[in-house]
Amino acid sequence: MSGELKVDNVGKAYRVWTSEWLRAARWFGVPTRPKEENWVLRNVSFTIAPGEAVGVIGQNGAGKSTLLKLITGTAQPTEGQVTRTGRVAAILELGMGFNPDLTGRQNAFHSAGLMGYSQEQIEAAMPEIEAFAEVGEYFDQPVRTYSSGMQVRVAFAVATAFTPDLLIVDEALSVGDSYFQHKSFDRMRRFREEGTSIMLVSHSLSDVKALCDRAILLDKGRVLKDGEPDEVIDFYNALIAKKENETLAVEQRRGKSGWVTTRSGTGQAKVARMRLLDAETQQEVALAMVGQKLRVELEASVGENLPSLVLGFMMRDKQGHIIWGSNTWHTRQVQRDVRAGERLVFHLDFTCTLGPGSYSISPALVSTETHLVDNFEWVDNLLVFDVMNANRTTFIGSNWLDAQFSVDRSGPSAQGNEGLQQE
């Protein structure tokens, strides 16, 4: 059975009653009014199709944890309906309900049993669970002796011992070490390829971009945006800055190249022009070569007197991974006492050590090292360019290294092999 999740106009309210009698009367359909009513989710609707991976993002208090409780059935919605099909595996919190006095093995048996698997199925899967968790002799020690990372290892190993139809993962993996995180995401990617639906709730936006087909942004209990990960995540980053300064405007559009341009800021300083040039000829380029000397030229126009102005650049690959980023705050080139009407031209010179592919550069005009203080203008993916390898040794990956092989051989077989090569 394939896993599908449908959340239809779901809402959750927590109510305070003047008496328990009124609360009980409500259970039997008697119309009673609570003293207080706090809606933490309202009008939430979305569908996760079989084999689709969806990330849910949002700030603390946005309603993510409540939504997960409704989806997994540990809480009931006040309004709307949640429909699940297939076998569901979920890791919602650290330890996944483990009994601290039982061993990891005993907890694995117990948790897998609650998921509906038989004793025979669990016994057959136990060697794989133990091997994947990699906690060694601690697997037969009480869980109270475990670190938080060890608990996550066992919890994830149990939840994914059998391929689920729908896998729901909360922030629990964030406490694990980098090695186990990579191992876990490899398993989730394999599940997705095999048709498992995945719902990932995470503050790690790079993980959402890497794993998910879609992203959903929750804000104040409502779905604010539902779309492709790069579009939703860039909007979310702009939204965080907007909450610090209510005068900010946020605009988005997707260009013909497929890149999404997200523009936000107060407009006190703006990007008037931005170009990618060959550093030697000063000719504008759209297709760069590996090893080519390049220059980014940005002209900024200032609309108001500013005590300080900082320019930052962030370079990404097509998957949204950050390749490089810095700003003139870190290089100690802050422009002080900038006056209205001034135009400033910034240059960034670098050697193109990128691998073949498509890349973008996002500029930010701010007042300090972060856009959360003063965001004059931030434009995600404003400049898009391609890189081609025309005259370098063939390589794979996102970066070119000036690497060279060398081989030292000795022994009786070395001369013979050399002779074979010469023939």
Backbone torsions as a table, in degrees:
resi	resn	phi	psi	omega
1	MET	NA	130.8	179.6
2	SER	-81.4	149.4	-177.5
3	GLY	-90.5	128.2	175.8
4	GLU	-137.0	141.6	179.7
5	LEU	-125.6	129.7	177.4
6	LYS	-128.2	120.9	176.9
7	VAL	-110.7	115.1	-171.2
8	ASP	-117.5	104.4	174.1
9	ASN	51.6	46.7	-174.2
10	VAL	-83.8	139.6	174.9
11	GLY	-141.1	152.1	177.7
12	LYS	-137.5	125.2	178.4
13	ALA	-121.6	139.9	172.0
14	TYR	-105.4	127.1	-171.1
15	ARG	-117.8	148.7	175.4
16	VAL	-116.5	128.6	-176.6
17	TRP	-111.1	152.8	178.0
18	THR	-74.0	-21.2	176.9
19	SER	-155.1	156.4	177.9
20	GLU	-68.0	-25.3	178.1
21	TRP	-63.7	-40.7	179.0
22	LEU	-67.9	-37.3	176.7
23	ARG	-62.3	-46.5	-179.9
24	ALA	-64.7	-37.3	-179.9
25	ALA	-62.4	-34.5	179.5
26	ARG	-63.7	-34.0	179.2
27	TRP	-61.4	-30.4	-177.3
28	PHE	-97.6	15.7	173.9
29	GLY	87.1	4.8	178.1
30	VAL	-74.9	124.0	-178.6
31	PRO	-68.9	107.3	177.8
32	THR	-127.8	152.3	-177.1
33	ARG	-108.6	127.7	179.4
34	PRO	-73.1	159.6	177.5
35	LYS	-69.5	-41.1	177.8
36	GLU	-136.0	150.9	179.2
37	GLU	-142.9	118.0	-177.8
38	ASN	-119.0	110.5	-179.8
39	TRP	-87.0	117.5	177.8
40	VAL	-97.3	-18.3	172.8
41	LEU	-138.6	144.0	178.7
42	ARG	-153.7	130.9	173.9
43	ASN	55.9	44.1	179.5
44	VAL	-92.0	121.9	179.9
45	SER	-139.5	132.6	172.4
46	PHE	-169.7	164.7	178.9
47	THR	-131.3	138.4	171.8
48	ILE	-112.3	116.4	-176.2
49	ALA	-79.9	161.5	176.7
50	PRO	-56.2	130.3	178.9
51	GLY	80.4	3.9	-178.7
52	GLU	-96.4	140.1	176.8
53	ALA	-110.0	123.8	-175.4
54	VAL	-125.4	130.9	176.3
55	GLY	-99.9	141.0	176.5
56	VAL	-115.4	122.4	-178.1
57	ILE	-125.7	167.1	-179.7
58	GLY	153.8	159.5	-179.5
59	GLN	-72.3	166.1	175.8
60	ASN	-58.5	134.6	-178.1
61	GLY	89.9	2.9	-179.0
62	ALA	-75.7	-18.0	-179.9
63	GLY	110.4	10.7	-175.9
64	LYS	-64.2	-48.2	-177.7
65	SER	-64.3	-40.2	177.8
66	THR	-62.9	-41.8	178.7
67	LEU	-60.2	-42.2	179.7
68	LEU	-63.9	-39.4	178.9
69	LYS	-62.9	-37.5	179.1
70	LEU	-70.1	-38.6	-178.4
71	ILE	-67.7	-40.1	-177.8
72	THR	-85.0	-7.7	176.4
73	GLY	88.4	5.1	177.3
74	THR	-77.3	-11.8	172.4
75	ALA	-143.0	155.6	-178.3
76	GLN	-107.3	141.1	179.6
77	PRO	-70.7	147.9	174.0
78	THR	-73.4	-33.8	176.7
79	GLU	-146.3	159.5	-179.9
80	GLY	83.6	-174.5	-173.8
81	GLN	-145.0	142.7	174.1
82	VAL	-114.9	126.3	-179.3
83	THR	-120.9	125.2	178.4
84	ARG	-122.0	144.5	173.3
85	THR	-126.3	147.4	178.6
86	GLY	86.0	-177.8	-178.6
87	ARG	-84.9	130.0	-175.6
88	VAL	-108.4	132.5	171.7
89	ALA	-120.2	133.0	-175.5
90	ALA	-138.6	140.3	171.2
91	ILE	-122.6	99.1	-173.2
92	LEU	-100.7	-27.5	-177.6
93	GLU	-151.2	162.0	-177.0
94	LEU	-56.7	127.5	177.0
95	GLY	88.9	-18.7	175.9
96	MET	50.4	41.3	177.1
97	GLY	79.0	20.8	-179.9
98	PHE	-64.6	144.7	172.9
99	ASN	-85.6	118.6	-174.5
100	PRO	-63.5	-20.9	-178.2
101	ASP	-88.5	-11.7	176.8
102	LEU	-91.9	157.4	178.3
103	THR	-75.3	169.3	176.6
104	GLY	-60.8	-39.5	179.3
105	ARG	-65.1	-44.1	179.9
106	GLN	-65.1	-39.9	177.5
107	ASN	-66.4	-34.3	177.9
108	ALA	-64.8	-43.2	176.3
109	PHE	-61.0	-45.8	-177.5
110	HIS	-63.6	-47.9	-177.1
111	SER	-65.7	-42.7	179.2
112	ALA	-66.2	-33.8	176.3
113	GLY	-64.4	-40.1	177.8
114	LEU	-65.9	-24.0	178.3
115	MET	-80.6	-4.6	174.4
116	GLY	102.0	10.6	-178.6
117	TYR	-92.8	149.3	-177.7
118	SER	-79.7	166.4	178.9
119	GLN	-58.9	-41.2	-179.3
120	GLU	-65.4	-41.8	179.7
121	GLN	-64.3	-41.0	-178.7
122	ILE	-67.2	-43.1	179.5
123	GLU	-62.0	-37.6	179.5
124	ALA	-68.4	-32.9	-177.3
125	ALA	-88.1	-13.0	-172.7
126	MET	-59.4	-41.6	177.2
127	PRO	-58.2	-39.1	179.0
128	GLU	-68.7	-39.0	178.0
129	ILE	-61.8	-46.7	-179.5
130	GLU	-63.7	-41.5	-178.3
131	ALA	-67.6	-40.5	-177.6
132	PHE	-70.6	-37.7	-177.8
133	ALA	-66.8	-35.6	178.1
134	GLU	53.2	50.2	175.1
135	VAL	-105.8	3.9	175.8
136	GLY	64.2	-138.2	-176.6
137	GLU	-67.0	-14.4	179.2
138	TYR	-68.5	-16.4	179.4
139	PHE	-59.3	-26.2	178.5
140	ASP	-108.7	23.6	174.1
141	GLN	-112.5	156.5	178.8
142	PRO	-58.0	142.6	-177.2
143	VAL	-64.4	-24.3	178.8
144	ARG	-63.0	-16.5	177.2
145	THR	-89.4	-1.3	-176.1
146	TYR	-83.1	150.6	165.8
147	SER	-79.3	168.1	179.4
148	SER	-62.2	-36.8	179.0
149	GLY	-66.0	-36.5	178.6
150	MET	-68.0	-38.1	177.1
151	GLN	-62.1	-40.9	178.9
152	VAL	-64.4	-40.1	179.6
153	ARG	-58.4	-48.8	-178.9
154	VAL	-68.2	-42.4	-178.7
155	ALA	-60.4	-45.5	-179.5
156	PHE	-68.0	-40.0	179.7
157	ALA	-60.8	-39.8	179.1
158	VAL	-69.7	-47.6	-175.8
159	ALA	-62.6	-27.1	-176.2
160	THR	-112.9	14.6	179.3
161	ALA	-65.0	-31.9	176.6
162	PHE	-117.2	135.3	-177.7
163	THR	-63.5	115.1	-179.2
164	PRO	-84.3	164.6	172.5
165	ASP	-82.8	-31.7	177.8
166	LEU	-137.4	122.4	179.0
167	LEU	-112.2	125.8	180.0
168	ILE	-117.6	122.3	-177.5
169	VAL	-126.4	123.4	176.6
170	ASP	-92.0	-164.0	-175.9
171	GLU	-67.4	0.0	-172.9
172	ALA	-53.2	-38.3	-176.1
173	LEU	-65.2	-18.1	-177.0
174	SER	-66.3	-20.9	-179.6
175	VAL	-86.9	-8.2	179.9
176	GLY	-79.0	165.8	178.1
177	ASP	-77.2	165.1	-175.2
178	SER	-59.8	-39.5	-179.3
179	TYR	-59.5	-48.3	-177.1
180	PHE	-71.5	-31.9	175.9
181	GLN	-61.3	-45.2	177.9
182	HIS	-62.2	-41.8	-179.5
183	LYS	-63.3	-41.8	-179.7
184	SER	-66.6	-42.6	-179.4
185	PHE	-69.0	-32.0	174.7
186	ASP	-62.4	-41.1	178.2
187	ARG	-66.6	-39.8	178.9
188	MET	-65.8	-37.3	176.5
189	ARG	-63.9	-39.4	178.6
190	ARG	-65.5	-41.4	177.4
191	PHE	-59.1	-44.0	-178.8
192	ARG	-62.2	-40.8	178.2
193	GLU	-64.0	-28.7	-179.9
194	GLU	-87.8	0.9	175.0
195	GLY	105.9	3.7	178.3
196	THR	-73.9	135.4	172.5
197	SER	-82.8	140.6	-176.4
198	ILE	-128.9	134.4	172.2
199	MET	-121.2	116.3	-175.7
200	LEU	-116.0	119.1	175.3
201	VAL	-103.2	118.6	-172.2
202	SER	-154.5	147.8	169.9
203	HIS	-88.9	-8.6	178.3
204	SER	-84.5	97.2	-176.0
205	LEU	-66.8	-29.1	177.9
206	SER	-66.9	-35.0	177.4
207	ASP	-65.8	-40.6	179.2
208	VAL	-63.4	-43.0	179.0
209	LYS	-64.1	-38.9	-174.7
210	ALA	-74.0	-34.6	-171.3
211	LEU	-103.1	-30.8	-164.0
212	CYS	-98.8	149.0	174.4
213	ASP	-86.5	-27.0	-178.9
214	ARG	-140.1	161.1	173.6
215	ALA	-135.4	143.7	177.9
216	ILE	-119.8	126.9	178.5
217	LEU	-101.1	117.8	175.1
218	LEU	-97.8	137.4	176.9
219	ASP	-147.7	121.6	-179.8
220	LYS	53.6	40.3	173.9
221	GLY	81.9	7.3	-178.9
222	ARG	-128.9	155.8	175.5
223	VAL	-78.6	112.0	-178.1
224	LEU	-88.0	-33.5	-179.8
225	LYS	-157.1	141.2	-179.9
226	ASP	-139.1	114.4	-177.2
227	GLY	-175.8	-158.4	-179.6
228	GLU	-66.4	144.7	-172.9
229	PRO	-54.1	-44.5	-176.6
230	ASP	-63.1	-39.8	-179.3
231	GLU	-66.6	-45.5	-177.5
232	VAL	-69.2	-41.5	-177.2
233	ILE	-69.0	-41.1	177.2
234	ASP	-64.0	-38.2	176.9
235	PHE	-64.0	-40.6	179.4
236	TYR	-62.6	-43.9	178.0
237	ASN	-61.5	-40.5	177.3
238	ALA	-67.5	-35.6	-179.5
239	LEU	-64.0	-39.2	179.6
240	ILE	-60.1	-43.4	177.8
241	ALA	-67.2	-35.6	-179.3
242	LYS	-64.5	-34.3	179.6
243	LYS	-67.8	-23.7	176.3
244	GLU	-81.0	-22.3	-178.5
245	ASN	-145.6	104.5	-172.4
246	GLU	-68.6	-9.8	-179.9
247	THR	-83.7	-3.7	-179.0
248	LEU	-68.9	144.5	172.3
249	ALA	-111.4	146.1	179.7
250	VAL	-126.3	125.8	178.0
251	GLU	-129.3	148.1	177.9
252	GLN	-138.1	145.0	171.5
253	ARG	-155.4	148.5	178.3
254	ARG	-105.4	123.8	-177.3
255	GLY	-82.0	176.4	-179.2
256	LYS	-64.0	-26.3	-179.8
257	SER	-75.3	-10.5	-178.6
258	GLY	96.8	-13.0	177.9
259	TRP	-77.0	142.9	177.2
260	VAL	-96.2	127.1	175.3
261	THR	-99.0	119.3	177.9
262	THR	-114.2	120.7	-176.7
263	ARG	-115.9	128.2	177.9
264	SER	-142.6	158.4	177.4
265	GLY	146.3	169.7	179.7
266	THR	-83.0	-20.5	-179.1
267	GLY	85.7	5.7	179.1
268	GLN	-67.0	-26.7	170.0
269	ALA	-140.4	141.4	-175.3
270	LYS	-134.9	156.5	173.7
271	VAL	-82.6	112.5	179.4
272	ALA	-83.5	-35.1	-178.7
273	ARG	-160.2	145.1	177.0
274	MET	-145.1	129.2	-176.4
275	ARG	-137.0	153.8	171.4
276	LEU	-108.3	124.6	-174.2
277	LEU	-123.0	154.1	165.5
278	ASP	-72.1	125.1	-173.0
279	ALA	-63.8	-25.4	-177.4
280	GLU	-90.2	-45.7	-175.9
281	THR	-91.8	-15.4	-176.6
282	GLN	62.8	20.4	175.8
283	GLN	-87.7	141.7	-179.4
284	GLU	-70.5	137.8	-178.3
285	VAL	-127.8	145.8	172.7
286	ALA	-113.3	-21.1	178.0
287	LEU	-121.1	111.9	-178.5
288	ALA	-98.0	154.4	178.3
289	MET	-105.1	146.7	175.9
290	VAL	-59.9	127.4	-178.9
291	GLY	91.9	-5.4	-178.0
292	GLN	-75.1	142.8	174.8
293	LYS	-81.7	123.5	-174.5
294	LEU	-123.2	159.7	175.8
295	ARG	-137.8	130.1	171.0
296	VAL	-97.2	125.7	178.8
297	GLU	-114.7	125.3	179.3
298	LEU	-128.4	128.8	175.5
299	GLU	-106.3	125.0	-179.2
300	ALA	-111.5	137.8	175.4
301	SER	-109.9	138.4	-175.0
302	VAL	-109.1	127.0	-177.7
303	GLY	-98.4	-21.2	-179.6
304	GLU	-139.0	158.7	175.0
305	ASN	-63.5	130.0	-176.8
306	LEU	-127.1	131.1	177.0
307	PRO	-62.6	-34.3	179.9
308	SER	-151.6	150.0	178.5
309	LEU	-137.6	128.3	-179.1
310	VAL	-124.3	136.3	174.2
311	LEU	-108.8	131.0	175.1
312	GLY	-123.5	148.5	175.1
313	PHE	-123.9	142.8	172.9
314	MET	-133.3	126.7	-178.7
315	MET	-107.4	132.9	-179.0
316	ARG	-127.0	156.5	170.2
317	ASP	-91.6	-178.7	-174.2
318	LYS	-64.4	-26.5	179.6
319	GLN	-82.5	-2.0	178.6
320	GLY	91.0	1.8	179.0
321	HIS	-73.3	137.7	179.7
322	ILE	-76.6	121.3	179.6
323	ILE	-87.5	-40.2	-177.4
324	TRP	-164.7	151.6	175.9
325	GLY	-163.2	145.4	174.9
326	SER	-166.4	176.2	177.2
327	ASN	-151.0	172.0	-175.3
328	THR	-76.0	-6.4	170.2
329	TRP	-70.2	-47.2	-178.4
330	HIS	-69.7	-29.4	178.9
331	THR	-90.2	5.6	177.1
332	ARG	59.3	45.8	177.8
333	GLN	-125.8	38.6	178.8
334	VAL	-66.0	133.7	177.5
335	GLN	-90.5	119.6	-175.4
336	ARG	-99.0	148.6	174.5
337	ASP	49.7	56.3	178.4
338	VAL	-80.5	134.2	-174.4
339	ARG	-101.2	152.3	177.2
340	ALA	-59.0	135.9	-179.6
341	GLY	94.7	-13.1	178.6
342	GLU	-70.9	152.1	171.6
343	ARG	-124.7	130.1	-178.8
344	LEU	-118.1	136.1	178.0
345	VAL	-113.1	118.1	179.1
346	PHE	-103.1	146.3	175.6
347	HIS	-128.0	139.1	173.4
348	LEU	-126.7	115.6	-179.6
349	ASP	-103.5	136.4	179.0
350	PHE	-158.0	160.4	173.8
351	THR	-93.7	132.7	-178.5
352	CYS	-74.1	98.3	177.1
353	THR	-105.1	24.6	-178.5
354	LEU	-86.7	154.9	173.9
355	GLY	-81.3	165.0	179.0
356	PRO	-56.6	137.8	-179.6
357	GLY	152.8	-169.2	-179.0
358	SER	-110.0	137.8	-176.5
359	TYR	-136.7	159.9	177.0
360	SER	-133.5	156.1	173.9
361	ILE	-123.6	129.0	-179.8
362	SER	-110.9	119.2	176.8
363	PRO	-92.7	153.0	175.9
364	ALA	-140.0	128.1	174.1
365	LEU	-105.2	114.0	-173.7
366	VAL	-137.8	-175.1	-178.5
367	SER	-107.7	-20.1	-178.8
368	THR	-135.9	-155.5	-179.9
369	GLU	-78.0	-8.8	-177.8
370	THR	-132.2	152.6	179.0
371	HIS	-83.0	-3.1	-177.3
372	LEU	-79.3	-13.3	177.2
373	VAL	-87.7	-62.8	175.9
374	ASP	-136.4	112.2	176.4
375	ASN	-104.0	94.7	179.7
376	PHE	-72.3	-47.0	172.1
377	GLU	-162.8	130.1	174.7
378	TRP	-126.9	126.7	-179.8
379	VAL	-127.3	105.3	177.7
380	ASP	-70.2	132.1	172.7
381	ASN	59.6	39.4	-179.3
382	LEU	-67.3	-41.1	-178.9
383	LEU	-113.2	122.3	-179.3
384	VAL	-118.0	134.0	179.0
385	PHE	-145.4	160.4	178.8
386	ASP	-110.2	153.6	178.1
387	VAL	-122.3	136.1	179.8
388	MET	-128.9	144.1	176.5
389	ASN	-98.6	106.0	-176.8
390	ALA	-104.5	-31.8	-172.7
391	ASN	-138.1	22.0	176.6
392	ARG	-113.1	158.8	176.5
393	THR	-58.0	142.1	-179.2
394	THR	-58.4	133.9	177.4
395	PHE	-149.4	164.8	175.8
396	ILE	-119.9	163.6	179.2
397	GLY	108.6	177.7	-176.0
398	SER	-92.4	-2.6	-179.0
399	ASN	-137.6	140.0	174.7
400	TRP	-94.7	132.8	175.4
401	LEU	-114.2	143.0	176.1
402	ASP	-81.6	61.7	-174.7
403	ALA	-97.5	145.3	178.2
404	GLN	-134.9	137.2	176.2
405	PHE	-80.4	148.2	169.5
406	SER	-141.6	146.0	-176.0
407	VAL	-132.7	128.8	172.3
408	ASP	-113.4	125.9	-179.0
409	ARG	-125.0	145.4	177.0
410	SER	-149.2	162.7	179.5
411	GLY	109.8	170.2	-173.9
412	PRO	-65.7	-26.7	-175.7
413	SER	-84.4	-14.0	-174.4
414	ALA	-62.8	-45.0	-177.5
415	GLN	-66.8	-37.1	179.2
416	GLY	-64.5	-43.4	178.0
417	ASN	-64.5	-38.8	178.5
418	GLU	-62.5	-39.1	179.4
419	GLY	-64.8	-38.1	177.7
420	LEU	-62.1	-40.0	-179.4
421	GLN	-66.6	-37.9	-178.6
422	GLN	-69.0	-32.4	178.1
423	GLU	-68.3	NA	NA
